Amino acid sequence: MNATGEGEAAPRQIEVLASVRGRVMCMDSAYDVDEANRGRDVCVNSSYCGVLPARFIAEHRPRAAIGMDCGVGPEGSAIAGLWYLEALGIPAAVADVMTAHLGDGVHLYHHGIVSFANQPALDCGVTAGMAVREAAALLLEHDPVAAAASEITNRTVMETTPDGRSVVAADSIAFGTSEDTDRNVLVTAGHTGRSAVPYLRRCRPFGFICSDGGRGLNDSGMAGLYLVEADGLAGATVDARRARMGSGLSHYHDGIISAVNALAAAAGVEIGMACPQAAHHLLHRRPPTASPVP
């Protein structure tokens, strides 16, 4: 029976869309993905997307997969398979479990609303809040860009001043460049421990906001914040419990300031401030006074 208790069980896979590139196939379980889907089909399966279902999906390497978030769960266990599949280069997304019937792939296709997507799926145009049927069509017709990890920086300009200086979100401080030197505010998504210091000193942003990494023993996750004060770098951290490490955009949109160094505090950045406001303060702070020429 289906989720409403009526009729016979559906076939293992039902085609709902086709093109020269492949098909969108609906199925009630991730365990119904098979070799016929390899390299061509988007598998809309009404299972949770934990690591175990993702392993079954990955064995047959379909073009893409869409499952259910099942309330996300402790440690994100119900959607952890998104990143398992991302590591294999397979675009994947999940729908809010309250928008479609569990165990009914066709219902998921017609009624589901996307809640989370991995980076390859985002690269194909999938976004949270999108209808599953629209996301499935995008995944069928688009391929994520093949690139090395160091090439996927997700640098995004969030605010720009009239003179062309910007707040730039990126996934790591390692993605800071010479164009940021004494010019841009970087919002990045790694911790601010001592290993971040060489990267901060190399690119010398006008200001920076990184993660506190959950603070760590003896506040080691934010030690770099104070080590670079002598270099004239104004910086702050956001609470790692509120913003996703590894996502500069999450740090910008979701971040709440957890610590500031003296230079950032002088610019008006305060603990508890939302990241966009803090980044704005850093972008518009008064430049350090140049040292007099001897």
TORKOL-4160 file (C-alpha; in steps of 0.2 Angstrom, whole numbers, padded with zeros to 4 digits, m for minus):
294
<pt num="1" X="0000" Y="0000" Z="0000"/>
<pt num="2" X="0005" Y="0018" Z="m0002"/>
<pt num="3" X="0007" Y="0031" Z="0011"/>
<pt num="4" X="m0012" Y="0035" Z="0011"/>
<pt num="5" X="m0016" Y="0017" Z="0014"/>
<pt num="6" X="m0025" Y="0015" Z="m0003"/>
<pt num="7" X="m0020" Y="0004" Z="m0018"/>
<pt num="8" X="m0006" Y="m0008" Z="m0023"/>
<pt num="9" X="0012" Y="m0005" Z="m0020"/>
<pt num="10" X="0020" Y="0006" Z="m0033"/>
<pt num="11" X="0033" Y="m0002" Z="m0045"/>
<pt num="12" X="0051" Y="0000" Z="m0039"/>
<pt num="13" X="0055" Y="0014" Z="m0051"/>
<pt num="14" X="0043" Y="0026" Z="m0061"/>
<pt num="15" X="0049" Y="0038" Z="m0074"/>
<pt num="16" X="0042" Y="0055" Z="m0073"/>
<pt num="17" X="0053" Y="0065" Z="m0084"/>
<pt num="18" X="0065" Y="0060" Z="m0099"/>
<pt num="19" X="0078" Y="0069" Z="m0110"/>
<pt num="20" X="0092" Y="0064" Z="m0121"/>
<pt num="21" X="0103" Y="0065" Z="m0105"/>
<pt num="22" X="0093" Y="0053" Z="m0095"/>
<pt num="23" X="0078" Y="0051" Z="m0084"/>
<pt num="24" X="0070" Y="0057" Z="m0068"/>
<pt num="25" X="0065" Y="0041" Z="m0059"/>
<pt num="26" X="0055" Y="0040" Z="m0043"/>
<pt num="27" X="0057" Y="0026" Z="m0031"/>
<pt num="28" X="0050" Y="0023" Z="m0013"/>
<pt num="29" X="0067" Y="0018" Z="m0006"/>
<pt num="30" X="0086" Y="0022" Z="m0009"/>
<pt num="31" X="0088" Y="0003" Z="m0010"/>
<pt num="32" X="0079" Y="0003" Z="m0026"/>
<pt num="33" X="0092" Y="0013" Z="m0035"/>
<pt num="34" X="0101" Y="0000" Z="m0048"/>
<pt num="35" X="0113" Y="m0002" Z="m0062"/>
<pt num="36" X="0100" Y="0005" Z="m0075"/>
<pt num="37" X="0102" Y="0022" Z="m0067"/>
<pt num="38" X="0121" Y="0023" Z="m0068"/>
<pt num="39" X="0128" Y="0039" Z="m0075"/>
<pt num="40" X="0111" Y="0045" Z="m0082"/>
<pt num="41" X="0096" Y="0046" Z="m0070"/>
<pt num="42" X="0091" Y="0057" Z="m0056"/>
<pt num="43" X="0084" Y="0046" Z="m0043"/>
<pt num="44" X="0070" Y="0054" Z="m0032"/>
<pt num="45" X="0069" Y="0042" Z="m0018"/>
<pt num="46" X="0059" Y="0044" Z="m0002"/>
<pt num="47" X="0072" Y="0038" Z="0010"/>
<pt num="48" X="0082" Y="0048" Z="0023"/>
<pt num="49" X="0099" Y="0053" Z="0016"/>
<pt num="50" X="0110" Y="0046" Z="0030"/>
<pt num="51" X="0127" Y="0038" Z="0026"/>
<pt num="52" X="0119" Y="0021" Z="0024"/>
<pt num="53" X="0107" Y="0025" Z="0011"/>
<pt num="54" X="0120" Y="0036" Z="0002"/>
<pt num="55" X="0131" Y="0020" Z="0001"/>
<pt num="56" X="0118" Y="0011" Z="m0008"/>
<pt num="57" X="0115" Y="0025" Z="m0020"/>
<pt num="58" X="0134" Y="0027" Z="m0023"/>
<pt num="59" X="0136" Y="0009" Z="m0027"/>
<pt num="60" X="0126" Y="0013" Z="m0043"/>
<pt num="61" X="0132" Y="0031" Z="m0046"/>
<pt num="62" X="0117" Y="0039" Z="m0053"/>
<pt num="63" X="0118" Y="0056" Z="m0061"/>
<pt num="64" X="0110" Y="0064" Z="m0045"/>
<pt num="65" X="0099" Y="0059" Z="m0030"/>
<pt num="66" X="0085" Y="0068" Z="m0020"/>
<pt num="67" X="0079" Y="0061" Z="m0004"/>
<pt num="68" X="0071" Y="0067" Z="0013"/>
<pt num="69" X="0078" Y="0076" Z="0027"/>
<pt num="70" X="0069" Y="0066" Z="0041"/>
<pt num="71" X="0070" Y="0080" Z="0053"/>
<pt num="72" X="0089" Y="0081" Z="0051"/>
<pt num="73" X="0093" Y="0072" Z="0067"/>
<pt num="74" X="0107" Y="0073" Z="0080"/>
<pt num="75" X="0124" Y="0077" Z="0071"/>
<pt num="76" X="0114" Y="0079" Z="0055"/>
<pt num="77" X="0113" Y="0060" Z="0054"/>
<pt num="78" X="0098" Y="0060" Z="0042"/>
<pt num="79" X="0106" Y="0071" Z="0029"/>
<pt num="80" X="0125" Y="0066" Z="0032"/>
<pt num="81" X="0124" Y="0056" Z="0015"/>
<pt num="82" X="0123" Y="0073" Z="0006"/>
<pt num="83" X="0142" Y="0075" Z="0010"/>
<pt num="84" X="0146" Y="0057" Z="0007"/>
<pt num="85" X="0139" Y="0059" Z="m0010"/>
<pt num="86" X="0148" Y="0076" Z="m0013"/>
<pt num="87" X="0164" Y="0068" Z="m0009"/>
<pt num="88" X="0161" Y="0056" Z="m0024"/>
<pt num="89" X="0155" Y="0070" Z="m0035"/>
<pt num="90" X="0137" Y="0065" Z="m0035"/>
<pt num="91" X="0124" Y="0080" Z="m0034"/>
<pt num="92" X="0111" Y="0077" Z="m0020"/>
<pt num="93" X="0098" Y="0086" Z="m0011"/>
<pt num="94" X="0084" Y="0082" Z="0002"/>
<pt num="95" X="0066" Y="0088" Z="0004"/>
<pt num="96" X="0058" Y="0094" Z="0020"/>
<pt num="97" X="0050" Y="0078" Z="0027"/>
<pt num="98" X="0034" Y="0088" Z="0031"/>
<pt num="99" X="0031" Y="0092" Z="0013"/>
<pt num="100" X="0030" Y="0075" Z="0006"/>
<pt num="101" X="0025" Y="0057" Z="0011"/>
<pt num="102" X="0039" Y="0046" Z="0017"/>
<pt num="103" X="0040" Y="0030" Z="0007"/>
<pt num="104" X="0032" Y="0037" Z="m0009"/>
<pt num="105" X="0044" Y="0043" Z="m0022"/>
<pt num="106" X="0031" Y="0050" Z="m0034"/>
<pt num="107" X="0023" Y="0060" Z="m0020"/>
<pt num="108" X="0040" Y="0067" Z="m0016"/>
<pt num="109" X="0043" Y="0072" Z="m0034"/>
<pt num="110" X="0026" Y="0081" Z="m0035"/>
<pt num="111" X="0025" Y="0089" Z="m0018"/>
<pt num="112" X="0042" Y="0090" Z="m0010"/>
<pt num="113" X="0051" Y="0106" Z="m0006"/>
<pt num="114" X="0071" Y="0106" Z="m0005"/>
<pt num="115" X="0078" Y="0109" Z="0012"/>
<pt num="116" X="0097" Y="0105" Z="0010"/>
<pt num="117" X="0108" Y="0102" Z="m0005"/>
<pt num="118" X="0126" Y="0097" Z="m0007"/>
<pt num="119" X="0139" Y="0108" Z="m0017"/>
<pt num="120" X="0138" Y="0099" Z="m0033"/>
<pt num="121" X="0119" Y="0101" Z="m0033"/>
<pt num="122" X="0120" Y="0119" Z="m0028"/>
<pt num="123" X="0132" Y="0121" Z="m0043"/>
<pt num="124" X="0118" Y="0114" Z="m0054"/>
<pt num="125" X="0106" Y="0128" Z="m0048"/>
<pt num="126" X="0097" Y="0119" Z="m0034"/>
<pt num="127" X="0092" Y="0130" Z="m0019"/>
<pt num="128" X="0083" Y="0127" Z="m0003"/>
<pt num="129" X="0065" Y="0131" Z="m0005"/>
<pt num="130" X="0064" Y="0125" Z="m0023"/>
<pt num="131" X="0051" Y="0112" Z="m0028"/>
<pt num="132" X="0058" Y="0095" Z="m0030"/>
<pt num="133" X="0052" Y="0093" Z="m0047"/>
<pt num="134" X="0061" Y="0109" Z="m0052"/>
<pt num="135" X="0077" Y="0103" Z="m0043"/>
<pt num="136" X="0076" Y="0086" Z="m0052"/>
<pt num="137" X="0074" Y="0094" Z="m0069"/>
<pt num="138" X="0090" Y="0105" Z="m0066"/>
<pt num="139" X="0100" Y="0090" Z="m0060"/>
<pt num="140" X="0095" Y="0081" Z="m0076"/>
<pt num="141" X="0100" Y="0095" Z="m0087"/>
<pt num="142" X="0116" Y="0102" Z="m0079"/>
<pt num="143" X="0132" Y="0095" Z="m0073"/>
<pt num="144" X="0143" Y="0102" Z="m0058"/>
<pt num="145" X="0159" Y="0110" Z="m0063"/>
<pt num="146" X="0173" Y="0097" Z="m0061"/>
<pt num="147" X="0187" Y="0106" Z="m0051"/>
<pt num="148" X="0200" Y="0103" Z="m0039"/>
<pt num="149" X="0196" Y="0107" Z="m0020"/>
<pt num="150" X="0208" Y="0122" Z="m0021"/>
<pt num="151" X="0198" Y="0129" Z="m0036"/>
<pt num="152" X="0181" Y="0129" Z="m0027"/>
<pt num="153" X="0182" Y="0144" Z="m0017"/>
<pt num="154" X="0164" Y="0150" Z="m0018"/>
<pt num="155" X="0171" Y="0168" Z="m0016"/>
<pt num="156" X="0155" Y="0179" Z="m0016"/>
<pt num="157" X="0155" Y="0198" Z="m0015"/>
<pt num="158" X="0142" Y="0203" Z="m0001"/>
<pt num="159" X="0144" Y="0222" Z="0000"/>
<pt num="160" X="0154" Y="0235" Z="m0010"/>
<pt num="161" X="0158" Y="0253" Z="m0006"/>
<pt num="162" X="0157" Y="0267" Z="m0019"/>
<pt num="163" X="0176" Y="0266" Z="m0020"/>
<pt num="164" X="0176" Y="0248" Z="m0025"/>
<pt num="165" X="0181" Y="0239" Z="m0008"/>
<pt num="166" X="0171" Y="0224" Z="m0004"/>
<pt num="167" X="0165" Y="0212" Z="0009"/>
<pt num="168" X="0169" Y="0195" Z="0002"/>
<pt num="169" X="0163" Y="0178" Z="0008"/>
<pt num="170" X="0174" Y="0163" Z="0004"/>
<pt num="171" X="0175" Y="0145" Z="0011"/>
<pt num="172" X="0193" Y="0147" Z="0018"/>
<pt num="173" X="0205" Y="0160" Z="0023"/>
<pt num="174" X="0217" Y="0151" Z="0011"/>
<pt num="175" X="0207" Y="0158" Z="m0003"/>
<pt num="176" X="0212" Y="0176" Z="0001"/>
<pt num="177" X="0221" Y="0184" Z="m0013"/>
<pt num="178" X="0232" Y="0199" Z="m0016"/>
<pt num="179" X="0216" Y="0209" Z="m0022"/>
<pt num="180" X="0210" Y="0208" Z="m0004"/>
<pt num="181" X="0226" Y="0216" Z="0003"/>
<pt num="182" X="0222" Y="0232" Z="0013"/>
<pt num="183" X="0206" Y="0233" Z="0003"/>
<pt num="184" X="0193" Y="0219" Z="0007"/>
<pt num="185" X="0185" Y="0212" Z="0022"/>
<pt num="186" X="0185" Y="0193" Z="0021"/>
<pt num="187" X="0172" Y="0182" Z="0029"/>
<pt num="188" X="0178" Y="0164" Z="0029"/>
<pt num="189" X="0173" Y="0148" Z="0036"/>
<pt num="190" X="0188" Y="0140" Z="0045"/>
<pt num="191" X="0194" Y="0141" Z="0063"/>
<pt num="192" X="0205" Y="0156" Z="0068"/>
<pt num="193" X="0218" Y="0145" Z="0077"/>
<pt num="194" X="0237" Y="0148" Z="0075"/>
<pt num="195" X="0237" Y="0139" Z="0058"/>
<pt num="196" X="0226" Y="0153" Z="0051"/>
<pt num="197" X="0239" Y="0166" Z="0055"/>
<pt num="198" X="0251" Y="0163" Z="0040"/>
<pt num="199" X="0236" Y="0165" Z="0028"/>
<pt num="200" X="0230" Y="0181" Z="0036"/>
<pt num="201" X="0248" Y="0188" Z="0035"/>
<pt num="202" X="0250" Y="0183" Z="0017"/>
<pt num="203" X="0234" Y="0191" Z="0011"/>
<pt num="204" X="0232" Y="0205" Z="0024"/>
<pt num="205" X="0214" Y="0209" Z="0022"/>
<pt num="206" X="0207" Y="0226" Z="0028"/>
<pt num="207" X="0197" Y="0216" Z="0040"/>
<pt num="208" X="0192" Y="0198" Z="0043"/>
<pt num="209" X="0179" Y="0187" Z="0051"/>
<pt num="210" X="0182" Y="0168" Z="0053"/>
<pt num="211" X="0175" Y="0154" Z="0064"/>
<pt num="212" X="0179" Y="0152" Z="0083"/>
<pt num="213" X="0180" Y="0133" Z="0079"/>
<pt num="214" X="0170" Y="0129" Z="0094"/>
<pt num="215" X="0183" Y="0139" Z="0104"/>
<pt num="216" X="0194" Y="0123" Z="0108"/>
<pt num="217" X="0205" Y="0120" Z="0123"/>
<pt num="218" X="0212" Y="0136" Z="0130"/>
<pt num="219" X="0202" Y="0146" Z="0116"/>
<pt num="220" X="0214" Y="0139" Z="0104"/>
<pt num="221" X="0201" Y="0140" Z="0090"/>
<pt num="222" X="0202" Y="0159" Z="0090"/>
<pt num="223" X="0221" Y="0162" Z="0096"/>
<pt num="224" X="0225" Y="0169" Z="0079"/>
<pt num="225" X="0213" Y="0183" Z="0082"/>
<pt num="226" X="0225" Y="0191" Z="0094"/>
<pt num="227" X="0241" Y="0185" Z="0086"/>
<pt num="228" X="0238" Y="0196" Z="0071"/>
<pt num="229" X="0234" Y="0212" Z="0081"/>
<pt num="230" X="0252" Y="0217" Z="0080"/>
<pt num="231" X="0251" Y="0216" Z="0061"/>
<pt num="232" X="0237" Y="0229" Z="0061"/>
<pt num="233" X="0223" Y="0216" Z="0056"/>
<pt num="234" X="0206" Y="0219" Z="0063"/>
<pt num="235" X="0196" Y="0203" Z="0065"/>
<pt num="236" X="0182" Y="0194" Z="0074"/>
<pt num="237" X="0175" Y="0176" Z="0075"/>
<pt num="238" X="0158" Y="0169" Z="0074"/>
<pt num="239" X="0150" Y="0156" Z="0085"/>
<pt num="240" X="0154" Y="0139" Z="0077"/>
<pt num="241" X="0137" Y="0132" Z="0084"/>
<pt num="242" X="0127" Y="0145" Z="0073"/>
<pt num="243" X="0136" Y="0145" Z="0056"/>
<pt num="244" X="0142" Y="0130" Z="0046"/>
<pt num="245" X="0161" Y="0128" Z="0045"/>
<pt num="246" X="0167" Y="0127" Z="0027"/>
<pt num="247" X="0153" Y="0138" Z="0021"/>
<pt num="248" X="0158" Y="0157" Z="0019"/>
<pt num="249" X="0140" Y="0161" Z="0014"/>
<pt num="250" X="0133" Y="0153" Z="0030"/>
<pt num="251" X="0146" Y="0162" Z="0040"/>
<pt num="252" X="0140" Y="0178" Z="0033"/>
<pt num="253" X="0121" Y="0175" Z="0034"/>
<pt num="254" X="0120" Y="0165" Z="0050"/>
<pt num="255" X="0136" Y="0170" Z="0060"/>
<pt num="256" X="0135" Y="0178" Z="0077"/>
<pt num="257" X="0150" Y="0187" Z="0083"/>
<pt num="258" X="0158" Y="0177" Z="0098"/>
<pt num="259" X="0175" Y="0186" Z="0100"/>
<pt num="260" X="0184" Y="0202" Z="0093"/>
<pt num="261" X="0201" Y="0209" Z="0094"/>
<pt num="262" X="0205" Y="0226" Z="0099"/>
<pt num="263" X="0206" Y="0233" Z="0082"/>
<pt num="264" X="0189" Y="0226" Z="0077"/>
<pt num="265" X="0181" Y="0232" Z="0094"/>
<pt num="266" X="0188" Y="0250" Z="0090"/>
<pt num="267" X="0178" Y="0249" Z="0073"/>
<pt num="268" X="0162" Y="0245" Z="0083"/>
<pt num="269" X="0161" Y="0226" Z="0081"/>
<pt num="270" X="0153" Y="0219" Z="0097"/>
<pt num="271" X="0150" Y="0201" Z="0103"/>
<pt num="272" X="0132" Y="0196" Z="0099"/>
<pt num="273" X="0132" Y="0206" Z="0083"/>
<pt num="274" X="0126" Y="0198" Z="0067"/>
<pt num="275" X="0140" Y="0195" Z="0055"/>
<pt num="276" X="0133" Y="0206" Z="0041"/>
<pt num="277" X="0133" Y="0221" Z="0053"/>
<pt num="278" X="0150" Y="0217" Z="0059"/>
<pt num="279" X="0157" Y="0215" Z="0042"/>
<pt num="280" X="0150" Y="0232" Z="0037"/>
<pt num="281" X="0158" Y="0240" Z="0052"/>
<pt num="282" X="0175" Y="0233" Z="0047"/>
<pt num="283" X="0173" Y="0238" Z="0029"/>
<pt num="284" X="0169" Y="0256" Z="0034"/>
<pt num="285" X="0182" Y="0257" Z="0048"/>
<pt num="286" X="0195" Y="0271" Z="0048"/>
<pt num="287" X="0211" Y="0265" Z="0040"/>
<pt num="288" X="0226" Y="0263" Z="0052"/>
<pt num="289" X="0237" Y="0279" Z="0053"/>
<pt num="290" X="0252" Y="0277" Z="0042"/>
<pt num="291" X="0269" Y="0277" Z="0052"/>
<pt num="292" X="0278" Y="0293" Z="0050"/>
<pt num="293" X="0293" Y="0292" Z="0038"/>
<pt num="294" X="0309" Y="0294" Z="0048"/>
